[in-house]
Amino acid sequence: MNITEKYLGNLSQDSIFLYTLVNDNNINISILSYGGTIMEIALPDKDTGLRTITLTLKNWEDYIHNPLYPGSSLGPNAGRIRNGEMTIGSNNYQLSQNDGRHHLHGGVSSVSYQNWSLKERIKGKNFVSLTLSTVLTDGQEGYPGNREISVSYTLDNSGRFEIQYSGTSDRDTYFNLSNHTYFNLSGLNAPGLSQILNIDANSYIANNEEHLPLQLLPIENSPFDFGSPVSLKDNLESYPNHPQTIIAKGYNNGFDIRNAALRNAPAVTLWDSEHTAGLKLYTNAPCLVLYSGGFIGSEYRLKNNTPTYISCAIALEAQDFPDALHLGEGSDGITLKGERYQRKIVYEFLY
């Protein structure tokens, strides 16, 4: 087990660091201090030595205010909030409107776009762990409370990688923290839509044309039926004119995964098309947003110097239901003054 620190450069007088967690089986996970970002996950590969299974950009500077949020921590809110309007108790708050008239991923000064500070590094016998923290001030992007947010990344020798978010506030507030890592388990040697996906859910969230939630609908007889393992490509091709996948250029929808959390079962299982690498995702979040990267362009270069492209990788965002405080479903994020908010996301890697 090992954990290393590398100084990368400065950004507005902040020092940017890259931390790399390595277990005894040579799983490598690199964390960028900017954005609390999972910059790279690489699994052992018998042919290449290491296979990068995430959308990993060529330079750390490419992550600065990147609108794709590749690998970023998301907060204080993951996803959109209708009209930027939020009610907590008897108080109404107007959040910033950075996505048209709506609020997206915590605004322009969200935790995704801040440099996090090192809080703790632990090297154990069978695990390594890194904890970063950041602070949001009262009224920042419209949210109430001076808030401290931390994230711990822990990799063990069994191949489990745990993300634990924590938040506290000096006023009643709202937390909905998540991570926006994009996965392509083929090592980007095949399109992201060729991956085999299984989601433990009976219903999904239909959206309007602004990607805001309308209602929960059953997955049956729709391209959202991932109750049995199937490639995203096959499901999309089976329903070529479905209005939801036309809006999202693929998928950008939430799934109700509350039953998986109750059973401590994996909410998601994902494999590359050749079944040579996989992952299981466990979480205490009520919802999983599947974004298949339909709006990824060619503006960025990947680690191997090839350009990004539409649906080159997919994001699996464990979070509250989108716009939960308006939708009225699946919100555990109202956090009272002095209480501790926690969200856990665990990946079990298969290779």
TAVEN-V347188 format. One record per residue. RES is the residue in one letter. PHI is phi in degrees with one decimal (NA if undefined). OMEGA is omega in whole degrees, -180 to 180 (NA if undefined). D_CENTER is the distance of its C-alpha to the mean C-alpha in whole Angstrom. Layout:
RES_PHI_OMEGA_D_CENTER ; RES_PHI_OMEGA_D_CENTER
//
This chain:
M_NA_179_25 ; N_-155.2_174_25 ; I_-142.1_-176_22 ; T_-123.0_178_23 ; E_-127.7_179_23 ; K_-132.3_175_24 ; Y_-77.9_-177_25 ; L_-104.3_-177_24 ; G_158.3_-178_25 ; N_-113.4_174_25 ; L_-139.7_-179_24 ; S_50.1_178_26 ; Q_70.9_174_28 ; D_-93.6_176_24 ; S_-85.1_-179_24 ; I_-98.8_-178_21 ; F_-123.0_172_20 ; L_-118.7_179_19 ; Y_-109.9_-179_19 ; T_-122.1_178_19 ; L_-100.2_-179_19 ; V_-132.6_175_21 ; N_-100.6_-174_22 ; D_-70.8_177_26 ; N_-97.3_176_25 ; N_71.8_163_23 ; I_-72.8_-179_20 ; N_-115.1_177_18 ; I_-130.0_-177_15 ; S_-108.4_-176_15 ; I_-116.6_177_14 ; L_-92.3_180_15 ; S_-62.4_178_16 ; Y_-67.7_177_15 ; G_76.4_-174_12 ; G_51.5_-164_11 ; T_-94.4_168_10 ; I_-80.4_-174_9 ; M_-78.6_-178_12 ; E_-156.3_166_13 ; I_-121.7_-179_13 ; A_-127.1_-180_17 ; L_-105.8_175_19 ; P_-58.9_-179_23 ; D_-136.4_-174_24 ; K_-66.1_-178_28 ; D_-94.1_-173_29 ; T_-109.3_-176_27 ; G_90.1_176_26 ; L_-135.6_177_23 ; R_-115.1_176_20 ; T_-75.2_-174_17 ; I_-106.9_-180_14 ; T_-120.0_173_12 ; L_-74.3_-175_12 ; T_-110.7_-177_14 ; L_-81.1_-171_16 ; K_-65.5_-174_20 ; N_-122.5_180_20 ; W_-64.2_179_18 ; E_-64.2_180_20 ; D_-67.2_-179_18 ; Y_-85.8_-175_15 ; I_-68.4_-179_17 ; H_50.7_180_16 ; N_-73.8_-176_14 ; P_-71.5_176_14 ; L_-83.4_-177_11 ; Y_52.5_-176_9 ; P_-67.7_179_8 ; G_74.9_-172_7 ; S_-69.9_161_7 ; S_-70.1_-179_7 ; L_-114.8_178_7 ; G_171.7_9_10 ; P_-72.3_178_13 ; N_-134.5_172_11 ; A_-94.8_178_8 ; G_97.4_-174_10 ; R_-99.0_171_14 ; I_-126.2_-174_17 ; R_-57.9_178_20 ; N_58.7_-178_23 ; G_64.6_-175_21 ; E_-103.3_-179_23 ; M_-138.9_176_22 ; T_-118.7_176_25 ; I_-125.9_-174_25 ; G_62.9_179_28 ; S_-99.1_-175_31 ; N_-105.5_177_29 ; N_-104.1_-179_28 ; Y_-127.5_175_25 ; Q_-102.9_179_25 ; L_-86.6_177_21 ; S_-62.6_-178_21 ; Q_-115.5_-174_21 ; N_-107.7_177_19 ; D_-136.1_-170_18 ; G_66.0_178_22 ; R_-92.5_-176_23 ; H_-113.1_-179_20 ; H_-104.7_-175_17 ; L_-128.4_170_14 ; H_50.4_173_11 ; G_88.5_175_13 ; G_92.2_-172_16 ; V_-78.8_175_17 ; S_-118.5_-179_18 ; S_-70.1_179_14 ; V_-65.3_177_13 ; S_-63.7_-174_11 ; Y_-113.4_176_14 ; Q_-117.8_174_16 ; N_-90.0_-177_18 ; W_-83.3_-179_17 ; S_-98.8_176_20 ; L_-71.3_179_21 ; K_-107.7_-177_21 ; E_-163.5_170_22 ; R_-127.6_180_22 ; I_-130.9_173_24 ; K_-116.0_180_25 ; G_-97.8_-180_26 ; K_-69.5_-176_28 ; N_-123.5_179_26 ; F_-157.4_168_22 ; V_-130.3_-175_21 ; S_-142.8_178_19 ; L_-129.9_176_18 ; T_-122.1_177_17 ; L_-116.9_178_16 ; S_-144.0_176_17 ; T_-150.5_-176_18 ; V_-128.4_172_20 ; L_-117.5_-176_20 ; T_-90.9_179_23 ; D_-59.2_180_25 ; G_88.8_-180_25 ; Q_-63.8_-175_22 ; E_58.5_176_20 ; G_97.1_-178_23 ; Y_-81.0_177_21 ; P_-81.8_170_24 ; G_99.8_165_24 ; N_-80.1_-169_24 ; R_-122.2_171_21 ; E_-109.6_-179_20 ; I_-122.2_176_16 ; S_-130.7_175_15 ; V_-137.6_176_13 ; S_-112.6_177_14 ; Y_-112.4_-177_13 ; T_-129.0_178_16 ; L_-116.4_179_17 ; D_-118.6_-175_20 ; N_-79.3_176_23 ; S_-84.0_-178_22 ; G_90.8_177_19 ; R_-97.2_179_17 ; F_-124.6_-175_14 ; E_-110.2_172_13 ; I_-110.2_179_10 ; Q_-123.5_176_12 ; Y_-93.0_179_12 ; S_-142.7_179_15 ; G_-147.4_173_17 ; T_-134.3_-176_20 ; S_-147.9_176_23 ; D_-91.3_171_26 ; R_-139.4_173_26 ; D_-57.3_-174_25 ; T_-149.7_179_21 ; Y_-129.4_173_18 ; F_-120.1_171_15 ; N_-149.9_-172_11 ; L_-94.0_180_9 ; S_-156.8_178_5 ; N_-133.7_-172_3 ; H_-118.7_176_3 ; T_-69.8_173_5 ; Y_-97.0_-178_8 ; F_-115.4_164_10 ; N_-142.0_-170_14 ; L_-73.3_176_16 ; S_-80.0_-171_19 ; G_79.2_-175_18 ; L_60.5_172_18 ; N_-89.8_176_22 ; A_-146.6_179_21 ; P_-59.7_179_19 ; G_-59.4_-178_16 ; L_-72.4_179_18 ; S_-79.0_-178_20 ; Q_-69.1_-179_17 ; I_-95.3_-171_19 ; L_-122.1_172_16 ; N_-132.3_178_17 ; I_-118.3_180_16 ; D_-81.0_-177_18 ; A_-152.1_176_18 ; N_-105.0_-179_21 ; S_-144.1_178_20 ; Y_-129.0_-178_18 ; I_-105.1_173_18 ; A_-81.0_-177_20 ; N_-113.6_169_19 ; N_-87.2_-175_22 ; E_-72.4_175_22 ; E_-100.3_178_20 ; H_65.0_175_17 ; L_-101.9_-172_18 ; P_-70.7_177_18 ; L_-109.0_-176_22 ; Q_-166.1_173_22 ; L_-84.0_180_21 ; L_-132.5_178_23 ; P_-68.2_-178_24 ; I_-77.0_-175_22 ; E_-59.3_178_26 ; N_55.7_179_27 ; S_-150.6_176_24 ; P_-70.5_-179_22 ; F_-96.3_180_19 ; D_-86.3_174_21 ; F_-110.9_179_19 ; G_-64.7_171_21 ; S_-119.3_-177_23 ; P_-59.0_180_21 ; V_-155.4_178_22 ; S_-75.0_176_20 ; L_-61.1_-179_18 ; K_-60.6_-179_21 ; D_-64.2_179_24 ; N_-64.5_180_22 ; L_-65.8_-179_22 ; E_-70.6_178_26 ; S_-74.8_-180_27 ; Y_-133.2_-170_26 ; P_-66.9_-176_27 ; N_-114.7_-180_28 ; H_-68.7_-174_25 ; P_-62.2_-179_25 ; Q_-68.4_-179_21 ; T_-76.7_173_20 ; I_-69.3_179_23 ; I_-57.4_-172_21 ; A_-92.6_-172_17 ; K_52.4_-175_19 ; G_131.6_-178_17 ; Y_-121.1_168_15 ; N_-153.9_-169_13 ; N_-132.6_177_13 ; G_-89.1_176_13 ; F_-126.0_179_14 ; D_-79.7_-177_16 ; I_-113.4_-176_15 ; R_-62.5_-179_17 ; N_-67.3_178_20 ; A_-62.4_179_18 ; A_-63.8_180_17 ; L_-63.8_-178_21 ; R_-92.8_-174_22 ; N_52.7_180_20 ; A_-102.2_176_19 ; P_-64.9_176_16 ; A_-74.7_-176_14 ; V_-138.6_166_13 ; T_-126.4_-177_15 ; L_-131.9_176_15 ; W_-131.9_167_18 ; D_-73.1_-172_19 ; S_-64.9_180_22 ; E_-96.1_-179_24 ; H_56.1_177_23 ; T_-100.7_177_23 ; A_-149.2_-179_19 ; G_-151.6_173_17 ; L_-149.8_169_14 ; K_-116.3_-179_14 ; L_-115.8_175_11 ; Y_-113.9_-180_13 ; T_-160.8_171_12 ; N_-94.8_178_14 ; A_-75.4_-179_12 ; P_-81.9_-171_14 ; C_-139.6_174_12 ; L_-123.4_176_9 ; V_-93.3_176_9 ; L_-98.0_175_10 ; Y_-117.1_-174_10 ; S_-92.1_171_12 ; G_75.9_-178_13 ; G_-66.9_-179_16 ; F_-110.7_173_16 ; I_-74.2_179_15 ; G_-101.3_-178_19 ; S_-110.3_-173_21 ; E_-74.9_-171_21 ; Y_-117.5_176_19 ; R_-106.5_177_20 ; L_-80.0_-179_19 ; K_-54.6_-179_20 ; N_-85.8_176_22 ; N_76.4_173_24 ; T_-87.2_-178_23 ; P_-75.6_170_22 ; T_-65.8_179_18 ; Y_-153.3_-178_19 ; I_-54.1_176_18 ; S_57.8_175_16 ; C_-71.4_178_16 ; A_-158.6_-178_12 ; I_-122.4_178_10 ; A_-101.7_177_6 ; L_-122.0_-171_6 ; E_-105.5_177_4 ; A_-83.6_-170_6 ; Q_-161.8_166_8 ; D_-62.9_169_12 ; F_-58.5_180_14 ; P_-54.7_180_13 ; D_50.2_-169_16 ; A_-58.4_-176_17 ; L_-70.2_173_20 ; H_-96.1_-179_22 ; L_-68.2_180_21 ; G_79.8_180_22 ; E_-131.1_162_20 ; G_57.0_176_17 ; S_-112.8_171_17 ; D_-118.6_-169_17 ; G_-92.7_176_16 ; I_-64.3_-174_20 ; T_-120.5_-177_21 ; L_-77.1_178_24 ; K_-48.5_176_26 ; G_85.0_177_26 ; E_-76.3_178_24 ; R_-113.5_174_21 ; Y_-88.6_178_17 ; Q_-140.7_173_15 ; R_-134.8_-178_12 ; K_-122.0_175_12 ; I_-132.5_-178_9 ; V_-125.9_174_12 ; Y_-108.9_171_12 ; E_-109.3_-175_15 ; F_-88.3_-177_16 ; L_-124.1_-178_19 ; Y_-160.8_NA_22
//
